[in-house]
Amino acid sequence: MRKKIAFLLILIITSCGYKGTDIEKFPNKILEFNDLPDEIKNIYLNQWKPNAWDTFEKNGYVINLDSINYDFKYNNTAITGVRPGAKIFTVNNKSFFLKRNSNKEQPPFILKNKNIYFQLSRNSNEMNLLNLTDLKKCVFKKYDISKAIKK
């Protein structure tokens, strides 16, 4: 009986891993607002409103600027077995995970030119207003996943 329990425990622990590739293995860069491509700046300034959760929950908190070539999805998982949850990005059925980091990664998650961009910090507890002054204080992150999604 003990062998069966031990076997089940080992099976449960080993099967609880993240699905996909760790996105931290790809080239990444910390950016300030002014370093972002103009199209992404425009999204933050004119299109995306942090309190519009209903809209973004329907499309998974993503904005796909490469939609002609790529299908882009996002899923935020809870605890996975003995591991904390992860943010899972899927681009054309190729999955990438980002380990949970106290929810420092903020939507929207944007795919542009085979790069995933997102806000890494929010300098305000107020989630209903982001203006240019606030955005200039924020830090963003870019992951280059081009080698993984060749097309």
C-alpha positions as CSV (number, residue, x, y, z in Angstrom):
1,M,0.0,0.0,0.0
2,R,2.8,2.4,0.8
3,K,4.4,1.8,-2.6
4,K,1.1,2.7,-4.3
5,I,0.8,5.9,-2.3
6,A,4.5,6.8,-2.9
7,F,4.0,6.1,-6.7
8,L,0.8,8.3,-6.7
9,L,2.6,11.1,-4.9
10,I,5.5,11.0,-7.4
11,L,3.1,10.9,-10.3
12,I,1.2,13.9,-8.9
13,I,4.3,16.0,-8.2
14,T,5.9,15.3,-11.6
15,S,2.8,15.9,-13.6
16,C,2.2,19.3,-12.0
17,G,4.7,21.2,-14.1
18,Y,4.0,24.1,-16.3
19,K,3.1,23.4,-19.9
20,G,5.2,25.2,-22.5
21,T,8.5,27.0,-22.5
22,D,9.7,29.3,-19.8
23,I,9.5,32.8,-21.4
24,E,12.5,33.9,-19.2
25,K,14.7,31.8,-21.5
26,F,14.1,34.3,-24.3
27,P,15.8,37.6,-24.8
28,N,14.1,40.3,-22.8
29,K,14.4,43.9,-22.1
30,I,13.1,46.4,-19.5
31,L,11.7,49.5,-21.2
32,E,10.4,52.9,-20.2
33,F,7.2,54.3,-21.8
34,N,9.2,56.4,-24.2
35,D,11.1,53.2,-25.4
36,L,7.9,51.5,-26.5
37,P,6.9,51.4,-30.2
38,D,4.5,54.2,-31.1
39,E,1.6,51.8,-31.8
40,I,1.9,50.4,-28.3
41,K,2.1,53.8,-26.7
42,N,-1.1,54.7,-28.5
43,I,-2.8,51.7,-27.0
44,Y,-2.0,52.8,-23.5
45,L,-2.8,56.4,-24.1
46,N,-6.0,56.1,-26.2
47,Q,-7.5,52.6,-26.3
48,W,-6.8,50.6,-23.1
49,K,-8.6,51.6,-19.9
50,P,-7.5,49.7,-16.8
51,N,-11.0,49.6,-15.4
52,A,-12.4,48.0,-18.5
53,W,-12.0,44.5,-17.1
54,D,-15.2,43.2,-18.6
55,T,-13.9,43.9,-22.1
56,F,-10.5,42.4,-21.5
57,E,-11.7,39.4,-19.7
58,K,-13.6,38.4,-22.9
59,N,-10.4,38.4,-25.0
60,G,-8.0,37.3,-22.3
61,Y,-6.3,40.6,-21.6
62,V,-4.4,40.5,-24.9
63,I,-4.0,42.8,-27.9
64,N,-2.7,41.1,-31.0
65,L,-1.0,43.5,-33.4
66,D,0.2,40.5,-35.4
67,S,-3.2,39.0,-35.9
68,I,-2.7,38.4,-39.6
69,N,0.0,35.9,-38.9
70,Y,-0.5,34.8,-35.3
71,D,-3.2,33.7,-32.9
72,F,-2.4,35.1,-29.4
73,K,-4.1,33.9,-26.2
74,Y,-3.5,34.4,-22.5
75,N,-4.4,32.3,-19.5
76,N,-3.7,33.1,-15.8
77,T,-3.5,29.8,-13.9
78,A,-4.0,29.3,-10.2
79,I,-1.8,27.0,-8.1
80,T,-0.6,24.1,-10.2
81,G,0.0,21.1,-7.9
82,V,2.7,22.2,-5.5
83,R,3.8,25.1,-7.7
84,P,2.4,28.6,-7.7
85,G,0.4,29.6,-10.8
86,A,1.7,31.0,-14.0
87,K,0.7,33.3,-16.8
88,I,0.5,31.2,-20.0
89,F,0.8,32.9,-23.4
90,T,-0.1,30.9,-26.5
91,V,1.0,31.9,-29.9
92,N,-0.1,29.7,-32.7
93,N,-0.4,26.7,-30.4
94,K,3.1,27.3,-28.9
95,S,2.9,27.9,-25.2
96,F,5.1,30.0,-23.0
97,F,4.8,30.4,-19.3
98,L,5.8,33.2,-17.0
99,K,6.0,32.2,-13.3
100,R,3.8,34.2,-11.0
101,N,5.6,37.2,-9.6
102,S,3.1,38.7,-7.2
103,N,1.1,39.9,-10.1
104,K,3.7,42.5,-11.1
105,E,2.9,41.8,-14.8
106,Q,-0.1,43.9,-15.7
107,P,-2.4,43.6,-18.8
108,P,-2.8,44.2,-21.5
109,F,-0.3,41.7,-22.9
110,I,0.5,42.9,-26.4
111,L,2.0,40.8,-29.3
112,K,3.8,42.9,-31.9
113,N,6.5,41.8,-34.3
114,K,7.0,38.5,-32.5
115,N,7.5,40.3,-29.2
116,I,5.3,40.2,-26.1
117,Y,5.0,43.5,-24.3
118,F,3.4,44.2,-20.9
119,Q,3.5,46.7,-18.0
120,L,5.8,45.4,-15.3
121,S,4.9,47.9,-12.6
122,R,2.1,50.2,-11.8
123,N,3.0,53.2,-9.8
124,S,-0.4,53.9,-8.4
125,N,-3.0,51.9,-6.4
126,E,-5.6,53.7,-8.6
127,M,-6.5,51.4,-11.4
128,N,-9.0,53.7,-13.0
129,L,-6.7,56.3,-14.5
130,L,-3.4,56.1,-16.4
131,N,-2.4,59.4,-17.9
132,L,0.9,60.3,-19.7
133,T,2.5,61.4,-16.5
134,D,1.7,58.1,-14.8
135,L,2.8,56.1,-17.8
136,K,6.2,57.8,-18.0
137,K,6.8,56.5,-14.5
138,C,5.9,52.9,-15.4
139,V,8.3,50.1,-16.4
140,F,7.5,47.7,-19.2
141,K,9.0,44.5,-20.3
142,K,9.5,43.0,-23.8
143,Y,10.2,39.3,-24.6
144,D,11.5,38.4,-28.0
145,I,9.9,35.1,-28.9
146,S,10.8,35.2,-32.6
147,K,13.0,32.2,-32.6
148,A,10.2,30.0,-31.1
149,I,7.4,31.1,-33.5
150,K,9.1,31.2,-36.9
151,K,6.8,31.7,-39.8
